[in-house]
Amino acid sequence: MDSTDAKSLVRSPLTLDNSYLRLPEACYVRVTPTEVSQPRLLRLNTALAGQLGLDAQALASDAGVEILAGNRVPAGAEPVALAYAGHQFGNWVPRLGDGRAVLLGEVVDRNGVRHDLQLKGSGRTPFSRGGDGRAALGPVIREYLVSEGMAGLGIPTTRALAMVTTGDTVMRQRVEPGGVLARVAAGHVRVGTFEYVSGRRDIDTLRALADYVIERHYPEVADSAQPYRNLLEAVAVRTADLIAQWMRVGFIHGVMNTDNVSIAGETLDYGPCAFMDTYHPDAVYSSIDMHGRYAYAQQPTVAHWNMARLAETLLPLLSDDPESALPIAIEALEAYEPRFVASYHDGFRRKLGLREARGGDADLLSDLMRRMAEQRADFTLTFRHLSELAREPTEADAAVRTLFDDPSELDEWVAVWRARLAAEDSDDAMRRETMRAANPVYIPRNHRIEQAIEAVVGRGDLAPVDELLTVLTDPYADHPELRHLAAPPKPEEIVLQTFCGT
């Protein structure tokens, strides 16, 4: 019996199931995480642990940290690396898969809901393609902060349960300390998972995968006359809602490849992502997005394109007749655009404090966004400061005016906006409350994340991480003692590129 087997027999602070093993073996490969030399817990998400019904104290124990680092397999776990393919920047790659991640299994919460527990940075798998399967500590910290920030904003996302430093180093552009992220997700099936199975022309496995997804994520379509057609529509609708919510907070995913698109409708994978500081529709932060394919304003179109790739994989399940299958898929996909438009305008209407939908609202929003881009205004603070304005000009106008190079450009728009508020007899107090609930003070700003990473990696100082978590988990509140974390970067602090971290 090797050391890993021996450890797995010790009483575990975590018990898991693994429903993926009920899928055909083409969908995964059994693996064991690679041990690290000196695992040390940096942060445990005790609030999330509580939501999952887990014992946070046990997870923080030596035995718990061994599990979170990949040194020990918990009870019931049968770890796997998932297989998937993907269109990466539009180019087809037939075999990708979890190259540096291991799915330990699923936590089943008190309500019977399954949540995947995955370790990122847990060593080589058959999908590593020559990589070391490890993660540098910086990207682990980044994903912990950004995913918890996204959750705080109320947007569907994978979550960070813990981050562990390994005591080992990895070589990227330079030698860096290693880390492991324990990630929780509704599921890890991706559009690329369907593409992988479809590419193998294995209809039985494709049907089994679709049935699995329906049972776990979309049970409402199971008994319908066309379950696979309705699955496609349900995924498209959920994706449309997700992208609209990204747009509402100025988020840019950075790598919207089909292998990074969750079937469950969650934000998946936080590599070269960013929340905009200065607004521009063509903003790109990803170091690998050389042509702006995944720029801020392109995300709705790209998501629709990704849904079309999912539709292609499902064609054999939609009808035995290929000519009949295509119109069924097209009809299902037609749900995407109107759902996105409705979700997008509903979200921005709340950001502008508009209670009723009226003609001209789309023009009012687009005019503001045009002026913001031309005047290099901060996305988050523009909307937040608008929340504080009254129906008549007051001293509060000064805060938002200073965000514009030429404040008169904003003044023209604000006059039209105030007239619009008056037209629906908006109550200032109620309208402010609505806007404050839709417009965060805090986002995971790039420069603050980089400062937090440098503090941990360079000095072992976790205080900046804890400060950020305080505001990111409650981003709509003011937190006056930490208000400096809401400020845009100074010129010397601007982060122009973010990186994948693999």
C-alpha positions in Angstrom: 0.0 0.0 0.0 1.5 3.4 -1.0 1.4 6.5 1.2 -1.6 7.9 -0.6 -3.6 4.8 -0.1 -2.7 4.7 3.6 -3.7 8.4 4.0 -7.0 7.7 2.4 -7.9 5.2 5.1 -7.6 7.8 7.9 -10.8 9.4 9.1 -11.5 12.2 6.6 -12.9 15.7 7.4 -14.6 15.5 4.0 -16.8 12.9 2.4 -17.4 13.1 -1.3 -19.4 11.3 -4.1 -18.6 11.3 -7.8 -21.5 11.1 -10.2 -19.2 11.7 -13.2 -18.1 8.0 -12.8 -21.6 7.1 -14.0 -20.7 8.5 -17.4 -18.9 6.5 -20.0 -15.1 6.4 -19.5 -14.5 8.5 -22.6 -15.5 11.5 -20.5 -12.7 11.3 -18.0 -9.5 9.7 -16.9 -8.9 8.4 -13.3 -5.9 10.2 -11.8 -4.4 10.8 -8.4 -3.2 14.3 -7.3 0.5 14.7 -7.0 1.8 15.3 -3.5 3.4 18.6 -2.6 6.3 18.9 -0.1 5.0 21.4 2.5 1.3 22.3 2.2 0.2 25.3 4.2 -3.3 26.8 4.3 -3.3 30.5 3.3 -7.0 31.1 3.4 -10.1 29.0 3.9 -13.5 30.3 2.8 -15.4 29.5 6.0 -18.6 31.1 4.8 -18.7 28.9 1.8 -17.8 25.9 3.8 -20.7 26.6 6.0 -23.1 26.9 3.0 -21.9 23.5 1.8 -22.4 22.0 5.3 -18.7 21.3 5.8 -16.8 21.5 9.0 -14.5 24.5 8.5 -12.4 23.6 11.6 -11.8 20.1 10.3 -10.9 21.5 6.9 -8.3 23.8 8.5 -6.8 20.9 10.4 -3.6 19.2 9.2 -5.7 16.4 7.7 -8.0 18.9 6.0 -5.0 20.8 4.5 -3.6 17.5 3.2 -6.8 17.1 1.2 -6.9 20.6 0.0 -3.3 20.3 -1.2 -3.9 17.0 -3.0 -1.7 15.0 -0.6 -4.6 12.9 0.6 -7.7 11.5 -1.0 -10.8 12.0 1.1 -13.4 9.4 1.8 -15.6 8.5 -1.2 -13.4 10.4 -3.6 -12.4 8.8 -6.9 -10.5 11.6 -8.5 -10.7 12.2 -12.3 -9.4 14.6 -14.9 -12.2 15.5 -17.3 -11.9 15.2 -21.0 -12.9 18.1 -23.3 -12.0 19.7 -26.6 -12.6 23.4 -27.6 -12.5 26.2 -30.1 -9.7 28.4 -28.9 -9.9 31.8 -30.4 -12.0 30.2 -33.1 -9.6 27.4 -33.9 -10.6 23.8 -33.3 -8.5 21.8 -30.8 -9.9 18.2 -30.6 -8.3 17.2 -27.3 -7.7 19.5 -24.3 -9.0 18.2 -20.9 -7.9 19.0 -17.3 -4.2 19.4 -17.7 -3.6 20.9 -14.2 -6.8 20.1 -12.3 -8.3 17.1 -10.6 -11.9 16.7 -9.8 -12.0 15.1 -6.3 -15.7 14.5 -6.4 -18.9 16.2 -5.2 -20.1 17.6 -1.9 -23.8 17.0 -1.5 -25.2 19.8 0.6 -28.1 19.6 3.1 -30.6 20.2 0.3 -29.2 17.3 -1.8 -27.5 19.7 -4.3 -24.2 18.5 -5.7 -21.2 20.8 -5.8 -18.0 19.8 -7.6 -14.8 20.1 -5.6 -11.8 20.5 -7.9 -8.1 21.1 -7.1 -6.3 23.4 -9.5 -2.6 23.0 -9.7 -2.6 19.4 -8.4 -0.1 17.9 -10.8 0.2 16.3 -14.2 -2.7 14.4 -15.9 -2.9 12.7 -19.3 -4.1 16.0 -20.6 -1.2 18.1 -19.5 0.4 18.3 -23.0 3.9 18.6 -21.6 3.0 21.0 -18.8 3.9 20.4 -15.2 0.3 20.4 -14.0 1.1 22.9 -11.3 -0.1 26.4 -10.6 1.9 29.4 -9.5 0.7 31.0 -6.3 -0.1 34.3 -8.0 -2.8 33.0 -10.2 -4.3 31.0 -7.3 -4.6 34.2 -5.3 -6.1 36.0 -8.3 -8.8 33.4 -8.9 -9.6 33.3 -5.2 -10.1 37.1 -5.1 -11.9 37.5 -8.5 -14.3 34.5 -8.1 -15.3 35.6 -4.6 -15.7 39.2 -5.9 -18.0 37.9 -8.6 -20.0 36.0 -6.1 -20.2 39.1 -3.9 -21.7 40.9 -7.0 -24.4 38.3 -7.2 -23.2 36.8 -10.5 -23.2 33.0 -11.1 -19.6 31.8 -10.6 -17.4 29.0 -9.5 -16.2 29.7 -5.9 -12.9 29.4 -4.1 -13.0 27.2 -1.0 -9.3 27.4 -0.1 -5.9 28.4 -1.3 -2.8 26.5 -0.2 0.8 27.1 -0.8 2.8 24.0 -1.6 6.4 24.6 -0.4 7.5 23.9 -4.0 8.4 26.2 -6.9 7.2 26.3 -10.5 8.9 27.8 -13.5 7.0 30.3 -15.5 8.6 33.5 -16.7 10.6 33.1 -13.6 10.8 30.8 -10.6 7.6 31.3 -8.5 6.1 29.6 -5.4 3.5 27.0 -6.1 -0.1 27.0 -5.0 -3.3 24.9 -5.2 -6.8 26.3 -5.4 -9.7 24.3 -4.1 -12.6 25.3 -6.4 -16.3 24.6 -6.0 -18.6 24.6 -9.0 -22.2 23.7 -9.8 -20.5 21.5 -12.4 -17.5 21.3 -14.7 -19.1 20.1 -17.9 -18.3 22.6 -20.7 -19.4 23.3 -24.2 -16.0 21.7 -25.0 -17.0 18.5 -23.2 -19.8 18.1 -25.7 -17.5 19.0 -28.6 -15.0 16.3 -27.4 -17.6 13.6 -27.4 -19.2 14.8 -30.6 -15.7 14.7 -32.3 -15.4 11.1 -31.4 -18.7 10.4 -33.2 -19.9 8.4 -30.2 -23.6 9.0 -30.1 -24.2 6.7 -27.1 -21.8 8.7 -25.0 -23.2 12.0 -26.3 -26.7 10.9 -25.2 -25.4 9.8 -21.8 -23.6 13.2 -21.4 -26.7 15.1 -22.3 -28.9 13.0 -20.0 -26.4 13.6 -17.2 -26.5 17.4 -17.7 -30.3 17.4 -17.8 -30.6 15.3 -14.6 -28.1 17.5 -12.7 -28.6 21.0 -14.1 -31.9 21.2 -16.1 -34.3 18.6 -14.7 -37.2 20.8 -15.8 -36.7 19.7 -19.4 -36.4 16.0 -18.7 -40.0 15.0 -19.3 -40.6 17.4 -22.2 -41.4 16.2 -25.8 -38.0 17.4 -27.0 -35.6 17.3 -24.1 -32.4 17.8 -26.1 -33.8 20.7 -28.0 -35.0 22.2 -24.7 -31.7 21.6 -23.1 -30.0 23.7 -25.8 -32.5 26.5 -25.3 -32.1 26.4 -21.5 -28.3 26.6 -21.7 -28.5 29.4 -24.3 -30.9 31.4 -22.0 -28.8 30.9 -18.9 -25.7 31.9 -20.8 -27.4 35.0 -22.1 -28.3 36.0 -18.6 -24.8 35.4 -17.4 -23.2 37.6 -20.2 -25.7 40.4 -19.5 -24.6 40.3 -15.8 -20.9 40.5 -16.9 -21.7 43.5 -19.0 -23.5 45.2 -16.1 -20.3 45.2 -13.9 -17.7 45.8 -16.7 -16.3 42.3 -16.6 -14.1 41.0 -19.4 -13.6 37.2 -19.3 -10.6 37.3 -21.7 -10.7 33.7 -22.9 -14.2 32.8 -23.9 -13.1 29.7 -25.7 -15.7 26.9 -25.8 -13.6 24.9 -23.3 -14.2 27.8 -20.8 -17.9 28.0 -21.2 -19.9 26.2 -18.4 -23.0 24.3 -19.3 -24.3 25.2 -15.9 -24.2 28.9 -16.7 -21.5 29.9 -14.2 -18.4 32.1 -14.8 -15.7 29.5 -15.3 -11.9 30.1 -15.3 -10.3 33.3 -14.1 -7.1 33.6 -16.1 -6.6 36.7 -18.2 -9.8 38.3 -17.1 -10.4 41.9 -15.8 -12.9 44.3 -14.5 -12.6 47.6 -16.5 -11.3 50.7 -14.9 -11.6 53.3 -17.7 -14.6 52.4 -19.9 -14.2 51.5 -23.5 -16.3 49.0 -25.5 -13.2 47.6 -27.2 -11.2 47.1 -23.9 -9.0 44.0 -23.9 -6.7 43.0 -21.1 -5.8 39.4 -22.0 -2.2 39.1 -23.2 -3.2 36.4 -25.6 -6.2 38.2 -27.2 -4.1 39.9 -29.9 -7.1 40.9 -32.1 -9.7 41.7 -29.6 -11.9 38.7 -30.2 -13.0 38.7 -26.6 -13.2 42.4 -26.0 -15.8 43.7 -23.6 -18.4 44.6 -26.3 -17.8 41.4 -28.3 -18.8 39.1 -25.4 -22.5 38.8 -26.3 -21.7 37.9 -29.9 -19.0 35.4 -28.9 -21.3 33.7 -26.4 -23.9 33.3 -29.1 -21.3 31.8 -31.4 -20.3 29.4 -28.6 -23.9 28.3 -28.2 -24.0 27.6 -31.9 -21.0 25.2 -31.4 -23.0 23.5 -28.7 -25.9 23.2 -31.0 -23.8 21.5 -33.6 -22.8 18.7 -31.2 -26.5 18.1 -30.3 -27.7 17.7 -33.9 -27.7 13.9 -33.8 -29.9 13.9 -30.7 -32.4 16.4 -32.1 -33.5 14.2 -35.0 -32.6 11.1 -36.8 -32.9 13.1 -40.0 -30.0 15.6 -40.3 -32.1 17.9 -42.5 -34.7 18.1 -39.8 -32.2 18.5 -36.9 -30.8 21.9 -38.1 -34.0 23.9 -38.0 -34.7 22.5 -34.6 -31.3 23.8 -33.3 -31.8 27.1 -35.0 -35.2 27.6 -33.4 -33.7 26.8 -29.9 -30.9 29.2 -30.4 -33.3 32.0 -31.3 -34.0 32.3 -27.6 -30.5 33.7 -27.0 -30.6 37.2 -28.5 -34.0 38.4 -27.1 -33.1 37.0 -23.6 -29.7 38.8 -23.7 -31.2 42.1 -24.8 -34.0 41.9 -22.2 -31.5 41.0 -19.4 -29.0 43.6 -20.5 -31.5 46.5 -20.6 -33.2 45.4 -17.4 -29.8 45.4 -15.6 -28.7 48.8 -16.9 -32.2 50.3 -16.3 -31.7 49.4 -12.7 -28.2 51.0 -12.8 -29.8 54.2 -14.0 -32.5 54.1 -11.5 -35.3 53.8 -14.0 -38.4 52.0 -12.7 -40.3 51.7 -15.9 -39.2 50.5 -19.4 -39.9 53.3 -21.9 -39.0 54.1 -25.5 -35.7 56.0 -25.7 -34.1 54.2 -22.7 -31.7 52.3 -24.9 -30.6 55.6 -26.6 -30.2 57.2 -23.1 -27.8 54.4 -22.1 -25.8 54.3 -25.3 -25.4 58.1 -25.2 -23.9 57.8 -21.7 -21.6 55.0 -22.6 -20.4 56.9 -25.7 -19.6 59.9 -23.5 -17.9 57.7 -20.9 -15.6 56.1 -23.6 -14.8 59.5 -25.2 -14.1 61.1 -21.8 -12.2 58.1 -20.3 -14.5 57.8 -17.3 -14.2 55.0 -14.8 -17.0 52.5 -15.4 -17.8 51.5 -11.8 -17.5 54.9 -10.2 -19.5 56.7 -12.9 -22.6 54.6 -12.1 -22.0 54.6 -8.4 -21.7 58.3 -8.2 -24.8 58.7 -10.4 -26.6 56.8 -7.6 -26.0 59.7 -5.3 -27.4 62.4 -7.5 -30.8 64.1 -6.8 -33.4 65.1 -9.4 -31.9 68.7 -9.1 -28.2 69.6 -9.2 -26.4 69.6 -5.8 -22.9 69.4 -4.5 -23.1 65.6 -5.1 -22.7 66.2 -8.8 -19.1 67.1 -8.3 -17.9 63.5 -7.6 -19.1 62.1 -10.9 -18.2 65.2 -12.9 -14.5 64.8 -11.9 -14.4 61.4 -13.7 -14.9 63.0 -17.1 -12.1 64.9 -18.9 -14.7 67.5 -19.9 -17.4 67.6 -17.3 -19.8 69.5 -19.5 -20.1 66.3 -21.6 -21.6 64.6 -18.6 -23.8 67.7 -17.7 -25.6 67.5 -21.0 -26.5 63.8 -20.4 -27.4 64.3 -16.8 -30.0 66.9 -17.8 -31.7 64.4 -20.1 -31.5 61.7 -17.5 -33.1 63.9 -14.8 -35.9 64.8 -17.2 -36.4 61.0 -17.7 -36.6 60.5 -13.9 -39.1 63.3 -13.6 -41.3 61.7 -16.3 -41.9 58.7 -14.2 -42.2 60.8 -11.0 -39.2 59.0 -9.4 -38.8 59.2 -5.7 -35.2 60.2 -5.0 -34.8 58.1 -1.8 -36.2 54.9 -3.4 -34.4 55.5 -6.6 -31.1 56.0 -4.8 -31.6 52.7 -3.0 -32.3 50.9 -6.2 -29.2 52.3 -7.9 -27.0 51.6 -4.9 -28.1 47.9 -5.0 -27.2 47.7 -8.7 -24.0 49.7 -8.7 -21.1 48.4 -6.6 -18.5 50.6 -4.9 -15.9 47.8 -5.2 -14.8 45.5 -7.9 -11.7 43.3 -8.1 -9.5 46.0 -9.7 -6.4 44.7 -11.5 -3.9 46.9 -9.6 -5.3 45.9 -6.2 -5.1 42.3 -7.1 -1.5 42.6 -8.3 -0.6 44.5 -5.1 -2.2 41.8 -3.0 -0.3 39.1 -4.9 3.0 40.9 -4.4 2.3 41.3 -0.7 1.8 37.6 -0.3 4.5 36.3 -2.7 7.0 38.9 -1.8 6.5 39.5 1.9 4.2 36.8 3.1 1.7 39.5 4.0 -1.9 38.4 3.7 -3.4 41.7 5.1 -4.1 43.2 1.6 -5.9 39.9 0.6 -8.1 40.1 3.7 -8.9 43.8 3.1 -9.9 43.1 -0.5 -12.1 40.1 0.6 -13.8 42.4 3.1 -15.1 44.7 0.4 -15.4 42.2 -2.4 -17.7 40.0 -0.5 -19.9 43.0 0.3 -19.3 45.3 -2.7 -22.4 47.4 -2.6 -21.8 48.8 0.9 -19.6 51.8 1.5 -17.0 50.5 3.9 -15.6 54.0 4.6 -12.5 52.7 6.4 -11.5 50.9 3.2 -12.7 53.4 0.7 -9.3 53.7 -0.9 -9.9 50.3 -2.4 -12.6 51.8 -4.6 -10.2 54.2 -6.3 -9.1 53.8 -9.9 -5.4 53.1 -10.4 -3.0 56.0 -10.6 -1.1 56.2 -13.9 1.8 54.2 -12.6 -0.5 51.5 -11.2 -2.5 50.8 -14.3 -2.4 47.1 -15.3 -2.6 46.8 -19.1 -2.4 43.0 -19.5 -3.5 40.0 -17.5 -2.1 36.5 -18.1 -3.3 32.9 -18.2 -1.1 31.6 -15.4 -0.6 28.1 -16.8 
